Amino acid sequence: MIFMQRLFGILLVIIIIIVGSSCGNVKNLQYVQGAFDTAKLSKVQFTDPVIQTGDLLGINLYSDDAKATAAVMAQPTTISALAGNSGTASTATPAATPGTGYLVNQDGFIQLYKIGMIKAAGMTKKQLADSLAQRYVTLDLLKNPFVEVRFLNYKVTLVGEVAHPGTYSFPTEKINIFEAISLAGDITVFGKRNNVKVVREINGVRQFVELDLSKPDVFGSPYYYLQQNDMVIVDVTKNKAAVNDQVTVRNITVAASILATIAIFINIFK
């Protein structure tokens, strides 16, 4: 009888520990808490993304002369290149083919038919478009050209405590931190919402910043809108380790309950 009382006492203590430790703070799961400074946060701070090495660009060209435009944009089927010392021409892949885009090389240049190598890295889309239009006019290739530039590989990587970590491609070039996180299935209950890291590379320099998604001030951050190739890192809270401990305690409780049941039957049929 004394053994049974002690056993039930132990089970009661374990249950109290589990219930007490499972009561978390709801505030840790909420975004943008507190009052909004509307005068400060009402202005949208969006900076046009800058073209970087490794970016894939889509370029559309228009002008007053459709035939001249088609001739300028046409891709050669072969490129003459020296094959060793033989001096013969060989077939090579053109700088871009329809649907594949123009890749910004490691030196920051793209190659376009008729106008050659053009510096692209470090420019915004509009700056590059204006530069290309001016080049077509200077070379007397087109009259009144209009150039449209867009990113074909606008992607962001999310890792850490999100439901579905991975690299996500976006059809738009204006994506904010909340939209990116929602596409990854939201931050888990074990993720730090008040300390989300954003890693960004600009002109070969890597930048690191921490965003507090639990405060309204996040809307005023220059990192609120993500740029291509950004990495978002969500750290884990200490609660995850505590939950793992709870699972262990729960398993012990189940085992103890089984032993208690066995002990009761033994005591009944003694």
C-alpha positions in Angstrom: 0.0 0.0 0.0 2.8 2.4 0.9 4.5 1.5 -2.5 1.3 2.5 -4.3 1.0 5.8 -2.5 4.6 6.7 -3.4 4.1 5.7 -7.0 0.9 7.8 -7.4 2.8 10.7 -5.7 5.6 10.5 -8.2 3.1 10.4 -11.1 1.4 13.5 -9.8 4.6 15.5 -9.6 5.6 14.5 -13.2 2.2 15.6 -14.5 2.4 19.0 -12.7 5.9 19.5 -14.2 4.7 18.7 -17.8 1.6 21.0 -17.5 3.6 23.8 -16.0 6.4 23.7 -18.6 4.0 23.5 -21.5 2.5 26.9 -20.8 4.4 29.1 -23.2 4.2 32.8 -23.8 1.8 33.6 -26.6 3.6 37.0 -27.2 6.6 35.1 -28.5 4.4 33.8 -31.4 2.9 37.2 -32.4 4.1 39.6 -35.1 4.3 43.4 -35.0 3.1 43.9 -31.5 2.5 47.3 -29.9 1.5 50.8 -31.2 2.2 51.9 -34.8 3.9 55.2 -35.5 1.9 55.8 -38.7 3.7 59.1 -39.5 7.0 57.3 -39.5 5.9 54.0 -41.1 3.4 55.1 -43.7 6.1 55.9 -46.3 7.1 52.8 -48.3 10.9 52.5 -48.5 11.6 50.3 -51.5 15.0 50.4 -53.2 15.3 49.0 -56.7 17.4 45.8 -56.6 20.9 46.1 -58.1 22.0 43.7 -60.7 24.7 41.3 -59.5 27.1 38.8 -61.0 25.3 35.5 -61.6 21.9 37.2 -62.2 19.9 36.0 -65.2 18.3 38.9 -67.1 15.4 39.0 -69.5 15.7 41.8 -72.1 13.0 42.9 -74.4 13.6 45.5 -77.2 11.2 47.7 -79.1 11.6 50.5 -81.6 9.9 52.3 -84.5 11.2 49.8 -87.0 10.0 46.2 -86.2 12.3 44.7 -88.8 15.4 46.5 -87.6 14.5 45.5 -84.0 14.1 41.8 -85.0 17.5 42.0 -86.8 19.2 43.4 -83.8 17.7 40.9 -81.4 18.3 37.9 -83.7 20.8 35.4 -82.2 23.5 34.0 -84.5 23.3 30.2 -85.0 27.0 29.9 -84.8 29.9 31.8 -83.3 33.3 31.7 -85.0 36.0 30.6 -82.6 39.4 29.3 -83.1 39.6 25.6 -82.6 43.1 25.1 -81.2 45.8 26.1 -83.7 43.8 24.9 -86.7 42.2 28.3 -87.3 38.9 26.7 -88.3 35.5 27.9 -87.0 33.5 25.8 -84.7 29.9 26.1 -83.4 29.3 27.5 -80.0 26.3 28.5 -77.8 25.2 32.1 -78.3 25.2 34.6 -75.4 21.5 34.1 -74.9 18.7 32.2 -76.5 15.0 33.0 -76.3 13.6 31.9 -72.9 17.0 31.5 -71.3 18.0 35.2 -70.7 21.4 36.9 -70.4 23.7 35.7 -67.7 25.8 38.4 -65.9 29.3 37.0 -65.9 31.8 37.1 -63.0 33.2 40.4 -64.3 29.7 41.9 -64.3 29.1 42.0 -68.0 26.5 40.7 -70.4 26.9 40.1 -74.1 24.3 41.2 -76.6 24.2 40.7 -80.3 25.4 43.6 -82.4 26.6 45.7 -79.4 28.9 43.3 -77.6 29.9 43.4 -73.9 27.9 45.7 -71.7 28.5 46.4 -68.0 25.4 45.4 -66.0 26.5 44.6 -62.4 25.9 47.5 -60.0 23.1 49.0 -62.1 19.4 48.9 -61.5 17.1 47.6 -64.2 16.2 51.1 -65.4 19.8 52.2 -65.5 20.8 49.2 -67.6 17.8 49.7 -69.9 18.7 53.4 -70.4 22.3 52.4 -71.1 21.3 49.8 -73.7 18.9 52.2 -75.4 21.6 54.8 -75.7 24.0 52.3 -77.1 21.6 51.3 -79.9 21.2 54.9 -80.8 24.9 55.7 -80.7 25.7 52.7 -83.0 22.9 53.8 -85.3 21.1 50.5 -85.0 17.7 51.7 -83.9 15.6 54.8 -83.7 13.6 55.6 -80.6 14.5 52.3 -78.9 12.7 51.2 -75.8 14.4 48.5 -73.6 12.7 46.5 -70.9 14.9 44.6 -68.4 13.7 42.1 -65.8 15.1 39.4 -63.5 14.6 35.8 -64.5 16.1 34.3 -61.4 14.7 36.4 -58.5 15.0 34.0 -55.6 15.4 34.0 -51.9 16.6 31.3 -49.6 14.9 30.6 -46.2 16.6 28.3 -43.6 16.2 27.5 -40.0 13.0 27.3 -38.0 10.5 27.7 -40.9 8.0 25.0 -41.8 9.4 24.5 -45.3 13.0 25.7 -45.6 14.4 26.0 -49.1 15.0 28.4 -52.0 12.0 30.1 -53.5 11.7 31.9 -56.8 9.3 34.8 -57.2 7.5 36.2 -60.2 7.6 39.7 -58.8 10.7 41.7 -57.8 9.0 43.3 -54.8 8.8 40.7 -52.0 8.8 41.6 -48.3 10.0 39.5 -45.4 6.5 38.5 -44.3 5.6 37.3 -47.8 8.7 35.2 -48.1 8.2 33.6 -44.6 4.6 32.8 -45.4 5.6 31.0 -48.6 7.9 28.9 -46.5 5.0 27.9 -44.2 5.6 30.5 -41.5 8.1 30.4 -38.6 7.6 27.4 -36.4 6.7 27.8 -32.7 10.4 27.3 -31.9 11.7 30.1 -34.1 12.9 33.5 -32.9 10.5 36.1 -34.4 12.4 38.9 -32.7 15.8 38.0 -34.2 15.5 37.0 -37.9 18.8 37.4 -39.8 19.0 38.6 -43.4 22.2 38.0 -45.4 22.7 40.1 -48.5 25.5 40.4 -51.0 26.1 43.7 -52.8 29.1 44.3 -55.1 31.0 41.4 -53.6 30.4 42.6 -50.0 28.3 40.4 -47.7 26.0 42.3 -45.3 24.3 41.0 -42.2 21.3 42.5 -40.4 18.8 41.4 -37.7 15.1 42.1 -38.0 12.7 42.1 -35.1 9.4 40.9 -36.6 7.6 41.4 -33.3 7.9 45.2 -33.6 6.2 47.6 -36.0 9.6 49.3 -36.8 10.3 46.4 -39.1 8.2 48.1 -41.8 10.7 51.0 -41.8 13.8 48.8 -42.3 15.7 48.9 -45.6 15.7 45.1 -45.4 11.9 44.8 -45.1 11.8 44.3 -48.8 14.1 41.4 -49.9 16.4 41.4 -52.9 17.4 38.7 -55.2 19.7 36.1 -53.7 19.0 37.2 -50.1 19.2 34.5 -47.4 16.8 34.6 -44.4 17.9 32.7 -41.3 15.5 32.0 -38.4 17.2 30.9 -35.2 15.8 28.4 -32.8 14.7 29.3 -29.3 15.7 27.5 -26.1 12.1 26.2 -25.8 12.8 23.5 -28.4 15.4 21.8 -26.1 12.9 22.2 -23.3 10.2 20.5 -25.4 12.5 17.6 -26.2 13.0 17.2 -22.4 9.2 17.2 -22.0 8.9 14.4 -24.5 11.4 12.4 -22.4 9.4 13.1 -19.3 6.2 12.2 -21.0 7.6 8.9 -22.1 8.7 8.3 -18.5 5.2 9.1 -17.3 3.7 6.6 -19.7 6.1 3.9 -18.6 5.3 4.8 -14.9 1.6 4.6 -15.6 2.0 1.1 -17.1 4.0 0.0 -14.1 1.3 1.5 -11.8 -1.4 -0.4 -13.7 0.6 -3.7 -13.4 1.1 -3.0 -9.7 -2.6 -2.5 -9.2 -3.5 -5.8 -10.8 -0.8 -7.6 -8.8 -2.2 -6.1 -5.6 -5.8 -7.1 -6.6 -5.0 -10.7 -7.5 -2.5 -11.2 -4.8 
